[in-house]
Amino acid sequence: MQIPTSGMHREAILEQLTAYQKDDVDWSSGRVFGYVFDPGSEILAFAREVYNRFLTESALDFTVYPSLLRLENDLVDMMLLRPLFDGVCQIQGHFLFRFQIRDPVN
């Protein structure tokens, strides 16, 4: 595939994406084990709203978007540090994992 020499109309792009999806399984059918969770229409609508709020921000530079750093740190803290490692592990973002091994004797 090559980069087009000119832009495509919106409808053509959407048609192409639909064609790409033709063999995809309908995740909401309940027949996709282990890959997708259906939270229900209300939560799904809210999740889309939240996603769209940060659609154009890049988490690669937290000096420009400190809100993303806050969200990432909160998520890592909630999901990894406390339940799995009980604070033993220091995780910096989703790019770098740095573990501190505690001396069991001291």
N, C-alpha and C positions, 0 to 999 in steps of 0.2 A: 504494500500500500504506500502511496506517495502523498505528500501534502498537496492539497488541491491548489491550483494556480489562482483560483478565485473562490470567494465564499459560497456557501450553500444556503439555500433558503431554509428557514426554520422548519417548514413542513418536511422537507427532504431529510433533514437531520433526524427528526422524530421518527419518520418512516424507517430510516436505516437502523435506528436504535431498536425499534419494534421488531425488525427483521432479525437483528442479533439475538433478541430474546425468545425467538420462536421455539427453541428447544429447552428453554429454562422450565424448571418445575415451579408450579404456583405455590409459593411458600405458605400462603394462607389456607391451603387445602388440608393442612395437617399431615401431609405425606412426606415431609422433609424432616427426617429425624436428626437432631443434633446440630443443625446449622442455624436455625431460625427460631425465635420465640415470638409468638403473636401476643402482644400486650393488650390487644383490644383497640378499638378505633379511637377512643378518647385519648389514651396515652400515646398512641402512634401519631395522632395529630399534634399533640404537645411536643413530642420528640422531633417532629419535622420543624416545628416553630423554633425550637432551641437550636437545631442544626443550622437552619437558615440564618439565625442571628449571627453565627460565626462563619458562614460560608466563605466569605472573602478574606478572612484573617488568616495569616500564616503563623503556625506555631513554631516556625524555625527561628524566629527572632523575638524573644520575649521582652526585649527592651522596647519594642514598638507596641506589643500587645500584652501587657502584664496580666491582663485578665485571663489569658490562656494559660500563663504560667500558674496562676492561682488555681484554675480548674484542674490542670494536670497534677499539680502537687496534692490537691485535695483527693483526687481520684486514686493516685498511687498510695497515698496514706491510708485511705479507707480500704482499698482492695488488697494491698500487699503487705505493707509494713506491720500493721497491727495483727490481723488474723493469722497470717502465715509465718511471719518471722518474729513477732513480738518485739519489734523495734531493733532487732539484731542487724538487719540489712539496711543499707543506705542506698536508695534508688534515686537517681537524678534523671527525671524525664523518662521518656520511652526510648531513648537512644543509648543511655549509658547505665549499666548496672555496676555498682561498686559494693562488694560485700566486706563487712568487717567480721572477722572470725574472733569470737570471744574465747579467751583461754578458760577452759572449764575449771581449772584449778583456782584461778584468781577470781 
